[in-house]
Amino acid sequence: MKKVFSIVFIPLLIAASCGQELKAVVKLVPNNVAKLNVTGILLISQSVKNGPVTITGTIYGIPPGLHGFHVHEKGDMTKGCISTGKHFNPERVNHGAPNDRVRHVGDLGNLNASEDWTAKVDITDTMISLSGPNSIIGRAFVVHEKTDDLGKGNSTLSLETGDAGDRIACGIVGIQ
């Protein structure tokens, strides 16, 4: 038994410690209560443990303008995007902009949709991770109907959600 354990476990341990790039994927689907057909695929990568995470992809069917974009705490879509819970915020701090020192881990700012109803995503973030306590694996990305005010509005809603409005699309982060 020890020999089998050594043959299987030791190579896995070595591979895990070699710093292999971590990858994840999200398939965005329309919120079942929204009247829009917002879809897309997001590819997520982290080449160094505890290093920055890159999110790339294209979102289709999204109205022109700015739209709040966040990681939410739950990978649950049983009742549409509302089941994804609140913004991923393990530190229990106020909402903020992606470059703010104090912000939710899941605060990724705004997507800018063009006149052809598409948004190119190319984000690099240092707070989210694909492993450890800030891991987004199994959580959900959510696209909102309105501009995220980045916590700069003078209201409780601004400090909690960026006042970004309804959820128009969401998808669960899965290992790729």
Summary of the structure (lengths in Angstrom):
residues: 176
radius of gyration: 17.5
end to end distance: 31.2
largest distance: 63.5
contacts: 565
relative contact order: 0.25
helix: 15%
strand: 37%
